[in-house]
Amino acid sequence: MVGATEVTPNIEPFLCGNNFDLGEDGGLKVDDHMHTSLSDIYAAGDICTASWQPSPMWQQMRLWTQARQMGWYAAKCMAAATLGYSIDMDFSFELFAHVTFFNYKVVLPGKYHTWG
Ligand SMILES: Cc1cc2nc3c(=O)[nH]c(=O)nc-3n(C[C@H](O)[C@H](O)[C@H](O)COP(=O)(O)OP(=O)(O)OC[C@H]3O[C@@H](n4cnc5c(N)ncnc54)[C@H](O)[C@@H]3O)c2cc1C
C-alpha cells in the first residue's frame, strides 16, 4: 500500500515585507514563465502555485519530478528574459507524468486521479 499526504509551501522565509500574490493553496503564484508577481523574482517547485491555464492533461502536484522540471524551466525562462528571447512553455507541462522512488517500476502518465 502507498499513502501520501499534502505538501505545504513554506513561503514564510520569503515574505518578510515582500508582497507576493499567493495562490489558493498558499504558494507564490507564478505565471507560465515561472515568474512571481514581483519583478525579476522566479519560483519553482513546492513553493510555487502554477497560475497559468494548464493543459487538459497536466495538473500541479508537489512531487520531486515537477520540482525538477519547474526548476529547469525557470532557469531557462530567466536566461531567456536576460537575453531578450521569447520562449514557449516547456513540453513537460503538456502531460502529467511521475516516476516513483526506490526502484519500483511505476510510472504515472496523465491524470490518474479520479478528480478532474
Ligand atoms: C514526507 C515527504 C514525503 C515525500 N515523498 C515524495 C515521494 O515519494 N515522491 C515525490 O515525488 N515527492 C515526494 N515528496 C515531495 C518532494 O519531496 C517535493 O515535492 C520536492 O522535494 C520539492 O522540491 P523543492 O526543491 O521545491 O523543495 P525542497 O526539496 O523542500 O527544497 C527546498 C530547499 O530550500 C531550503 N531552504 C528552506 N528555507 C531556506 C532559507 N530561508 N534559506 C535557504 N534555504 C532554505 C531547504 O533546506 C531545502 O533544501 C515528499 C515530501 C515530503 C515532505
The ligand as an ORCA input file, in Angstrom:
! r2SCAN-3c Opt
* xyz 0 1
  C       7.477     13.452      3.896
  C       7.522     13.728      2.406
  C       7.491     12.671      1.512
  C       7.543     12.908      0.148
  N       7.525     11.858     -0.710
  C       7.610     12.073     -2.030
  C       7.635     10.985     -2.934
  O       7.584      9.819     -2.559
  N       7.720     11.259     -4.257
  C       7.800     12.540     -4.713
  O       7.911     12.718     -5.904
  N       7.768     13.585     -3.872
  C       7.671     13.392     -2.545
  N       7.643     14.449     -1.683
  C       7.631     15.800     -2.260
  C       9.030     16.207     -2.694
  O       9.947     15.949     -1.664
  C       8.994     17.696     -3.006
  O       7.968     17.943     -3.968
  C      10.309     18.193     -3.561
  O      11.360     17.904     -2.686
  C      10.233     19.696     -3.776
  O      11.487     20.175     -4.165
  P      11.813     21.696     -3.931
  O      13.204     21.878     -4.475
  O      10.711     22.547     -4.440
  O      11.805     21.901     -2.343
  P      12.737     21.205     -1.252
  O      13.210     19.865     -1.686
  O      11.950     21.313      0.031
  O      13.996     22.156     -1.203
  C      13.935     23.435     -0.602
  C      15.298     23.726     -0.017
  O      15.327     25.073      0.451
  C      15.989     25.094      1.691
  N      15.544     26.298      2.414
  C      14.372     26.498      3.074
  N      14.349     27.723      3.612
  C      15.504     28.320      3.265
  C      16.059     29.597      3.532
  N      15.420     30.512      4.249
  N      17.288     29.869      3.037
  C      17.953     28.951      2.292
  N      17.472     27.722      2.009
  C      16.264     27.417      2.503
  C      15.586     23.804      2.364
  O      16.525     23.450      3.359
  C      15.622     22.836      1.185
  O      16.894     22.264      0.998
  C       7.600     14.248     -0.327
  C       7.635     15.312      0.577
  C       7.584     15.062      1.930
  C       7.618     16.227      2.902
*
